[in-house]
Structures are given as structure tokens and as C-alpha cells.
Amino acid sequence: MKSLLTAYAAPTMSLTTSLAVYFIVWWIVLFAVLPWGVRSQAEAGDVAEGTDPGAPAVPHLLAKLFWTTVVSAAVFGLGVAAYRRGWITLDMLSLF
């Protein structure tokens, strides 16, 4: 007979799998965060010669990288918690 500890052990994820999933989540979130707070050169009224008027006037890339990391960590943490509680299983993620 299994003990309660082993009968209800939460599934674990290897470090390599965790890093791979976080990497994918980070890139997806990056593309969601990139448009946050963007003002085009045309909106700012200062279009540099030879650039597209829709190009960002000030891209704020370091801030976007920071927020991408924060949001990715939250999304990844929620995903790991759901996986460990059994709300998401590998069978649910299988397409075939």
C-alpha cells in the first residue's frame, strides 16, 4: 500500500524542460509587451530622415525586457502551479 506522500506526489519537471518552457513563454510575452507605450516618430512630430514614420520615437527596450521577464515569471509560475496541482497534464497538451 502506498503512503499518502507517494500516492499524491505532485508531478515534477526537469530543469531542462523548465528552462525550455520559460524560454518559449519569455519570447511569446516579449512580442506581447513590445507595443506597450510606443509612440511613433510621426506622433512625436520628429521623423528622422530615412526612417519609417511609424518607427518608435523612443523604444524603451530595457524597460520592456524587464517587464517581459516579470510577466513571463508570473505566467510560468502559474503554469507550473497548475501542472503540479494536476489541473494541466501532459495528456491534455497532446495534439494527437
C-alpha positions as CSV (number, residue, x, y, z in Angstrom):
1,M,0.0,0.0,0.0
2,K,1.4,3.4,-1.0
3,S,1.8,6.1,1.6
4,L,-0.1,9.3,1.3
5,L,3.1,11.1,0.4
6,T,3.8,9.0,-2.6
7,A,0.2,8.4,-3.6
8,Y,-0.4,12.1,-4.1
9,A,3.1,13.2,-5.1
10,A,3.0,16.2,-7.4
11,P,4.5,15.7,-10.9
12,T,7.8,17.3,-11.3
13,M,9.5,19.0,-14.3
14,S,13.2,18.7,-15.1
15,L,15.4,21.7,-15.0
16,T,16.0,21.5,-18.8
17,T,12.3,21.3,-19.5
18,S,11.6,24.2,-17.2
19,L,14.2,26.3,-18.9
20,A,12.9,25.4,-22.3
21,V,9.3,26.2,-21.4
22,Y,10.3,29.5,-19.7
23,F,12.3,30.5,-22.8
24,I,9.3,29.9,-25.0
25,V,7.0,31.8,-22.7
26,W,9.5,34.7,-22.5
27,W,9.6,35.1,-26.2
28,I,5.8,35.0,-26.6
29,V,5.4,37.6,-23.8
30,L,8.1,39.8,-25.4
31,F,6.1,40.1,-28.6
32,A,3.0,41.0,-26.5
33,V,5.0,43.6,-24.5
34,L,6.8,45.3,-27.4
35,P,3.8,47.5,-28.4
36,W,3.3,48.8,-24.8
37,G,3.6,52.6,-24.7
38,V,5.0,53.0,-28.1
39,R,4.7,56.5,-29.8
40,S,5.7,56.6,-33.4
41,Q,8.0,59.3,-34.8
42,A,5.1,60.7,-36.6
43,E,3.1,61.0,-33.4
44,A,6.0,62.6,-31.7
45,G,6.4,65.1,-34.6
46,D,10.1,64.2,-35.1
47,V,10.6,61.9,-38.1
48,A,14.3,61.2,-38.7
49,E,15.3,61.3,-42.3
50,G,15.5,57.9,-43.9
51,T,13.3,56.1,-41.3
52,D,9.7,55.0,-41.4
53,P,7.3,57.5,-39.7
54,G,5.8,54.5,-37.8
55,A,9.1,53.6,-36.2
56,P,9.2,54.2,-32.4
57,A,10.5,57.6,-31.3
58,V,11.9,56.1,-28.1
59,P,11.6,52.3,-27.9
60,H,12.4,51.9,-24.1
61,L,13.9,48.4,-24.7
62,L,15.4,47.9,-21.3
63,A,12.1,48.6,-19.6
64,K,10.3,46.2,-22.0
65,L,12.9,43.5,-21.3
66,F,12.3,44.0,-17.6
67,W,8.5,43.8,-17.9
68,T,8.8,40.8,-20.2
69,T,10.8,39.0,-17.5
70,V,8.4,39.9,-14.8
71,V,5.3,38.9,-16.7
72,S,7.0,35.7,-18.0
73,A,7.9,34.7,-14.5
74,A,4.3,35.2,-13.3
75,V,2.9,33.2,-16.3
76,F,5.5,30.4,-15.9
77,G,4.8,30.3,-12.1
78,L,1.1,29.9,-12.7
79,G,1.7,27.2,-15.3
80,V,4.0,25.3,-13.0
81,A,1.5,25.6,-10.1
82,A,-1.4,24.3,-12.4
83,Y,0.8,21.4,-13.6
84,R,1.8,20.4,-10.1
85,R,-1.8,20.5,-8.8
86,G,-2.9,18.3,-11.7
87,W,-5.1,21.0,-13.4
88,I,-2.9,20.6,-16.5
89,T,-1.5,17.3,-17.6
90,L,0.7,16.2,-20.4
91,D,-2.2,14.3,-21.9
92,M,-4.2,17.5,-22.1
93,L,-1.4,19.2,-24.0
94,S,-1.1,16.3,-26.6
95,L,-2.5,17.1,-30.0
96,F,-2.6,13.5,-31.2
